[in-house]
Structure formats: structure tokens, C-alpha cells
């Protein structure tokens, strides 16, 4: 029980020290915080860049998944032609390129 209590007190003390240091750095002018939300502006800018990059990548993955889905549907439509070809029936799909 005492070990958990010591860890909890240490964690709370660490958080208090971090907050005091952040306030002190802001007051000294070493970190810029225009909107006074206790998050340095450089971190907000980096987060905005990261967010736009992730959004772009998610959109690109979505586009590729749509392409793959349509290709899988096309394979599903043509899979029935294999038994017909094995029986020797003529091709029903697109004409082969010469």
C-alpha cells in the first residue's frame, strides 16, 4: 500500500513541477503562447501540420481502397467465366486486344 502511495505522490509532484515550469517559462517569454491556453504556439503549429498530413494520407488511403473495391467487384463478375472457358464456350467478356 505504501509503495502505491509513494508512486502516486511522486506522480502528482512531478505534474505540479511541470506546470510550474511551464508557467515560469511563459512568464519569462521563453515560450510564446498568444492565446494563453498553456500550450506553446510552436506545438500548436506542429500539431496543425501533422493533422493536415494525416488527413491527406487518410484521404489517399480511402481513394486507393475504392479502387481496390472496384477491382475486386470486377473479379467477382468475371469469375463465373472460368468454368465456361473450361467447357470450351466462347468468350463473353471484352474482346482481347491484338
Order of alpha helices (4+ residues) and beta strands (2+ residues): alpha-alpha-alpha
